[in-house]
Amino acid sequence: MTITSNHIALSSCELHYLEAGADNTTTLVFLHGFPEFAGCWHRQLDYFKSHFRVIAPDLPGYNLSQKPKAEDFYQVPNLISILAEFIDRVSPSSPVILIAHDWGGALAWPLTAFYPQLISQLVILNAAHPSTFTREMKNNPEQRRRSRYILDLIADNAVNELQKNNFAFLTNLCLAHRTYQPEEHERQVYIDAWSQIGAVEGMLQYYKNMPQLVLDEDEEKLNQLRIPDIRIDVPTTVIWGMEDRAFVPEVLDGLDRYVTDITVRRLQGATHWLHHECADQVNVLINRAISRQ
């Protein structure tokens, strides 16, 4: 069953997306994170396309999707509204099952909270809930330490640094997995995605508009940091690689305060890039989660 490449014109931008499967089946929508793109889900799309309609967009600013230059375009509320319009357009007659990782998950949490009519079920892979993440940023010095890498991504020279040596920084970040080594052709499709005009700039805008980045030395901002009350009322499964170096495991604590129907699957030994390094296990867990409905 062929995976097709498509474009859709929305009210404020054009998005590129991959699609496969039959129209008369449940639709699964996959949202990637930084610094990936729709194709990062190929193991999941191949696994689910025989029984579901599967769709994976390039997020705004990434790969083949449009890359507006205005910084306010990348503010979280605007990105959420764009993704809500996208889901409504690709599945106008029924809600979708939303599966998301990293920045895709950071958007999927509030997207599900504010547009529950569009989503029947949520599956999150290593993307902290905004409320528990903000809580840990405010109260946990270790989470602030783990988040300091973001300073390199919002620095004035960040674009040049990420492009150096054929995108060595990005390659080491998301392709040098502890238990998974991609083949050369897979490395090349990532490099091709990062080489799109404006792609690196667009990807970094997500971090420049990140509301929770507060440093230890800025006690005033730490005291002012407000923990959002993001409530999810659709069945939700979190699949978490416990060796994640970007998040402290405490971001999983207290999720039941914000999510009425929550299941957490902890994968010992898996990292932030679990959808690559243990794809078969992740696919089984996703399938088990969505079979609940």
C-alpha positions, 0 to 999 in steps of 0.5 A: 500500500503506497504512501503518498506525498500531498500538500494542503492549503490551510488558511494561514499556511500550506502543509505537506503530509504523507498518507496511506490506507483506506478512507473508510477506516479510522484515521491515525495522525502522527506529529513529529518533533524536533529536528525530524519530519513526517518521514521519521514515522515510516516504521509506524506508517508501514505497520499501521497502513494496512488497517488504518488510514495513516497521515503524518504532516511536516509541522509548519516550518519543517521540511516541505511545509511552508516556513513563514518568517514571522516569529509570532507565527510559531507561537503555540496557540497559532500552531495549535489552531493550524493543526486543528484546521489540518485535522478538520480538513483531512478528517472532516467526518470523524475524530482522529487518533493522535500520536505525537512525539517531542514537539509534536507532543508538546502541541498535541497536549493542548490541541487535544485539550482545546479541540477534543471534538477532533480527537478520539484518543491521544498517544504521547511518546516522550513529550512532557505534559505542559503542566507537569513540565512547567511544574518541574521547570519551576521546582526542579533544578535538574529539569532546568539543567537538562533544558539548558541545551535550548540556549544553544538553539536560540542563540544568534549563531544557532542556524550556522552552528546547526548547518556546520559539517553537513548538519553534524549537530542534528545528526548526532542529536537524533540519529546517533541512537544508543540501540539504533544506527540508521543506514546511510540512505536514512541519514541522507533523507534527514539531511535533505529535510534540513537542507530545505530553504528556511527549514533550520530557521523554522525549526528553531522558531519553536524554541524561540517561542517556548514559554517555559524556558527559565534559567536558575539565576533568574529567580524572579521569572522562576517565581512568576512562572505559572503552571498551566491547567491543561485538562485532557478528557479523551483516553490517553496513553503515554509511552516513555523511554526512561533514558530520556536525557531531555526530561526528568522522569518526574514529569510523569508524576501527577498526570492523573490530575490533568488527564481523566483516563491515563495509561503510562507505559515505561520502557526501561533502557529506551531513550527519547528516540524510542520510535526508532530504536525500539520501533516494534515494541512501540508499534505494539504498544500503540496498537494496544492503546488504540485497540481500547476504543 
